[in-house]
Amino acid sequence: MAIRMPRIIKKSSTTEVVPKGHFVVYVGEEQKKRFVIPISFLSQPLFQDLLSQAEEEFGFDHPMGGVTIPCHEDFFIDLTCRLRK
């Protein structure tokens, strides 16, 4: 069985079109990486908790133009892998 990883797009390609049914988040504590993830994650309690923590720490005013989630990239990948199952 293969593990499906979230699609990672480097910051330099921010003009790439986001597929329908997906949205962009920036993840990382210092250097941010751009992830394109399904909108269906928004209804998942684990993902909602992560967004609430991001809101408490940073609010919703993001200089990068997207949602920034201040967590380790490894944690985010692990969480999204669990949500895809």
Phi and psi in degrees as GROMACS dihedral restraints (atoms count N, CA, C in turn):
[ dihedral_restraints ]
;  ai    aj    ak    al  type     phi  dphi    fc
    3     4     5     6     1   -87.4    20    10
    4     5     6     7     1   149.1    20    10
    6     7     8     9     1   -96.5    20    10
    7     8     9    10     1   126.5    20    10
    9    10    11    12     1   -93.1    20    10
   10    11    12    13     1   122.8    20    10
   12    13    14    15     1   -98.6    20    10
   13    14    15    16     1   149.4    20    10
   15    16    17    18     1   -63.9    20    10
   16    17    18    19     1   149.1    20    10
   18    19    20    21     1   -72.8    20    10
   19    20    21    22     1   127.4    20    10
   21    22    23    24     1  -106.5    20    10
   22    23    24    25     1   128.7    20    10
   24    25    26    27     1  -120.7    20    10
   25    26    27    28     1   126.7    20    10
   27    28    29    30     1   -62.6    20    10
   28    29    30    31     1   151.2    20    10
   30    31    32    33     1   -56.6    20    10
   31    32    33    34     1   -28.8    20    10
   33    34    35    36     1   -67.9    20    10
   34    35    36    37     1   -16.4    20    10
   36    37    38    39     1  -107.7    20    10
   37    38    39    40     1    44.0    20    10
   39    40    41    42     1   -69.0    20    10
   40    41    42    43     1   -11.5    20    10
   42    43    44    45     1   -86.8    20    10
   43    44    45    46     1    -3.9    20    10
   45    46    47    48     1   -63.6    20    10
   46    47    48    49     1   140.5    20    10
   48    49    50    51     1   -70.5    20    10
   49    50    51    52     1   135.9    20    10
   51    52    53    54     1   -88.0    20    10
   52    53    54    55     1   126.1    20    10
   54    55    56    57     1   -60.1    20    10
   55    56    57    58     1   150.0    20    10
   57    58    59    60     1   -57.9    20    10
   58    59    60    61     1   136.9    20    10
   60    61    62    63     1    86.6    20    10
   61    62    63    64     1    10.3    20    10
   63    64    65    66     1  -130.9    20    10
   64    65    66    67     1   164.8    20    10
   66    67    68    69     1  -146.3    20    10
   67    68    69    70     1   168.1    20    10
   69    70    71    72     1  -104.7    20    10
   70    71    72    73     1   136.6    20    10
   72    73    74    75     1  -129.8    20    10
   73    74    75    76     1   150.8    20    10
   75    76    77    78     1  -108.7    20    10
   76    77    78    79     1   127.7    20    10
   78    79    80    81     1  -123.7    20    10
   79    80    81    82     1   137.7    20    10
   81    82    83    84     1   141.4    20    10
   82    83    84    85     1   161.6    20    10
   84    85    86    87     1   -93.4    20    10
   85    86    87    88     1   -43.0    20    10
   87    88    89    90     1  -110.3    20    10
   88    89    90    91     1   -65.6    20    10
   90    91    92    93     1   -92.8    20    10
   91    92    93    94     1   122.3    20    10
   93    94    95    96     1   -89.5    20    10
   94    95    96    97     1   138.8    20    10
   96    97    98    99     1  -113.7    20    10
   97    98    99   100     1   147.2    20    10
   99   100   101   102     1   -94.4    20    10
  100   101   102   103     1   125.7    20    10
  102   103   104   105     1  -118.3    20    10
  103   104   105   106     1   139.6    20    10
  105   106   107   108     1  -106.9    20    10
  106   107   108   109     1   116.9    20    10
  108   109   110   111     1  -128.7    20    10
  109   110   111   112     1   157.9    20    10
  111   112   113   114     1   -67.6    20    10
  112   113   114   115     1   144.1    20    10
  114   115   116   117     1   -62.1    20    10
  115   116   117   118     1   -26.6    20    10
  117   118   119   120     1   -59.4    20    10
  118   119   120   121     1   -21.7    20    10
  120   121   122   123     1   -62.5    20    10
  121   122   123   124     1   -26.0    20    10
  123   124   125   126     1   -62.7    20    10
  124   125   126   127     1   -23.7    20    10
  126   127   128   129     1   -90.1    20    10
  127   128   129   130     1    -3.9    20    10
  129   130   131   132     1   -85.0    20    10
  130   131   132   133     1   128.3    20    10
  132   133   134   135     1   -56.3    20    10
  133   134   135   136     1   -40.0    20    10
  135   136   137   138     1   -61.4    20    10
  136   137   138   139     1   -41.9    20    10
  138   139   140   141     1   -71.5    20    10
  139   140   141   142     1   -37.5    20    10
  141   142   143   144     1   -61.8    20    10
  142   143   144   145     1   -39.4    20    10
  144   145   146   147     1   -62.3    20    10
  145   146   147   148     1   -42.9    20    10
  147   148   149   150     1   -62.9    20    10
  148   149   150   151     1   -41.8    20    10
  150   151   152   153     1   -65.9    20    10
  151   152   153   154     1   -37.2    20    10
  153   154   155   156     1   -63.5    20    10
  154   155   156   157     1   -41.4    20    10
  156   157   158   159     1   -64.0    20    10
  157   158   159   160     1   -40.5    20    10
  159   160   161   162     1   -64.7    20    10
  160   161   162   163     1   -40.0    20    10
  162   163   164   165     1   -63.8    20    10
  163   164   165   166     1   -43.8    20    10
  165   166   167   168     1   -61.0    20    10
  166   167   168   169     1   -38.9    20    10
  168   169   170   171     1   -82.4    20    10
  169   170   171   172     1   -39.5    20    10
  171   172   173   174     1  -119.9    20    10
  172   173   174   175     1   -14.4    20    10
  174   175   176   177     1    73.5    20    10
  175   176   177   178     1  -161.8    20    10
  177   178   179   180     1  -114.3    20    10
  178   179   180   181     1    13.9    20    10
  180   181   182   183     1   -95.9    20    10
  181   182   183   184     1    99.8    20    10
  183   184   185   186     1  -113.5    20    10
  184   185   186   187     1   123.1    20    10
  186   187   188   189     1   -65.5    20    10
  187   188   189   190     1   -20.7    20    10
  189   190   191   192     1   -84.9    20    10
  190   191   192   193     1    -5.6    20    10
  192   193   194   195     1    84.6    20    10
  193   194   195   196     1     6.7    20    10
  195   196   197   198     1  -140.8    20    10
  196   197   198   199     1  -179.6    20    10
  198   199   200   201     1   -76.4    20    10
  199   200   201   202     1   129.3    20    10
  201   202   203   204     1  -107.5    20    10
  202   203   204   205     1   127.7    20    10
  204   205   206   207     1  -113.7    20    10
  205   206   207   208     1   112.6    20    10
  207   208   209   210     1   -85.1    20    10
  208   209   210   211     1    73.4    20    10
  210   211   212   213     1  -139.6    20    10
  211   212   213   214     1   168.3    20    10
  213   214   215   216     1   -64.9    20    10
  214   215   216   217     1   141.6    20    10
  216   217   218   219     1   -58.2    20    10
  217   218   219   220     1   -40.3    20    10
  219   220   221   222     1   -60.2    20    10
  220   221   222   223     1   -41.4    20    10
  222   223   224   225     1   -62.2    20    10
  223   224   225   226     1   -44.5    20    10
  225   226   227   228     1   -63.8    20    10
  226   227   228   229     1   -43.0    20    10
  228   229   230   231     1   -63.6    20    10
  229   230   231   232     1   -42.5    20    10
  231   232   233   234     1   -60.7    20    10
  232   233   234   235     1   -45.2    20    10
  234   235   236   237     1   -61.7    20    10
  235   236   237   238     1   -46.9    20    10
  237   238   239   240     1   -67.6    20    10
  238   239   240   241     1   -31.5    20    10
  240   241   242   243     1   -64.9    20    10
  241   242   243   244     1   -41.1    20    10
  243   244   245   246     1   -65.5    20    10
  244   245   246   247     1   -36.2    20    10
  246   247   248   249     1   -71.0    20    10
  247   248   249   250     1   -27.3    20    10
  249   250   251   252     1   -75.4    20    10
  250   251   252   253     1   -17.3    20    10
